[in-house]
Amino acid sequence: MRLVAALAARLEFLSRVTEKECQHLLDTDRRLFGHLFTLEDAQKIETDPILAERLDAFVSRFGRLQDTVGDKLLPAPLRG
């Protein structure tokens, strides 16, 4: 019974973390892709530090979310 409670607590925690990471990614997505992202926008990355920072934030947050879901959330119930 203790193992089930521990697993439930772990899943609840990972669910909260995943939800926060999704929200952060969506916020960055809105700032970065609020309009059509064009080739011209991509060419500005080297000269526009704000755009470069937003792109870096998006990539980092996407990777973090992918790691959380793939490495922690999905395998947790299988480990039991």
C-alpha positions as CSV (number, residue, x, y, z in Angstrom):
1,M,0.0,0.0,0.0
2,R,2.9,2.3,0.8
3,L,4.3,1.8,-2.7
4,V,1.0,2.8,-4.3
5,A,0.8,6.0,-2.2
6,A,4.4,6.8,-3.1
7,L,3.7,6.3,-6.8
8,A,0.6,8.4,-6.6
9,A,2.5,11.2,-4.9
10,R,5.3,11.0,-7.5
11,L,2.8,11.1,-10.4
12,E,1.0,14.0,-8.8
13,F,4.3,15.9,-8.5
14,L,5.3,15.1,-12.0
15,S,1.9,16.1,-13.3
16,R,2.3,19.5,-11.6
17,V,5.8,20.0,-12.9
18,T,4.7,19.1,-16.4
19,E,1.8,21.5,-16.3
20,K,4.0,24.3,-15.2
21,E,6.5,23.5,-18.0
22,C,3.7,23.4,-20.5
23,Q,2.6,26.9,-19.4
24,H,6.1,28.3,-19.6
25,L,6.5,26.9,-23.1
26,L,3.1,28.3,-24.2
27,D,4.0,31.7,-22.8
28,T,7.3,31.7,-24.8
29,D,5.5,30.3,-27.8
30,R,3.1,33.3,-27.8
31,R,5.9,35.8,-27.6
32,L,8.0,34.1,-30.2
33,F,5.3,32.9,-32.7
34,G,2.5,35.4,-32.0
35,H,2.8,36.2,-35.7
36,L,4.0,34.1,-38.6
37,F,7.7,33.4,-38.1
38,T,9.2,34.1,-41.5
39,L,12.6,33.6,-43.1
40,E,13.3,37.3,-42.4
41,D,12.6,36.7,-38.7
42,A,15.1,33.8,-38.7
43,Q,17.7,35.9,-40.3
44,K,17.4,38.5,-37.5
45,I,18.4,36.0,-34.8
46,E,22.1,36.9,-35.0
47,T,21.4,40.7,-34.7
48,D,18.4,40.8,-32.4
49,P,19.3,39.7,-28.9
50,I,15.7,39.6,-27.7
51,L,14.6,37.4,-30.5
52,A,17.6,35.1,-30.0
53,E,16.8,34.9,-26.2
54,R,13.2,34.0,-26.9
55,L,14.2,31.3,-29.4
56,D,16.7,29.9,-26.9
57,A,14.1,30.0,-24.1
58,F,11.6,28.1,-26.4
59,V,14.2,25.4,-27.3
60,S,15.3,25.0,-23.7
61,R,11.7,24.8,-22.4
62,F,10.7,22.4,-25.1
63,G,13.6,20.1,-24.3
64,R,12.9,20.3,-20.6
65,L,9.3,19.4,-21.1
66,Q,10.3,16.5,-23.4
67,D,12.8,15.2,-20.8
68,T,10.2,15.5,-18.0
69,V,7.5,13.6,-19.9
70,G,9.7,11.0,-21.6
71,D,12.2,10.3,-18.8
72,K,10.1,10.8,-15.7
73,L,6.3,11.0,-16.2
74,L,5.7,8.2,-18.6
75,P,8.1,5.6,-17.1
76,A,6.9,6.3,-13.5
77,P,3.8,4.0,-13.6
78,L,5.7,1.3,-15.4
79,R,8.3,1.2,-12.6
80,G,5.6,0.9,-10.0
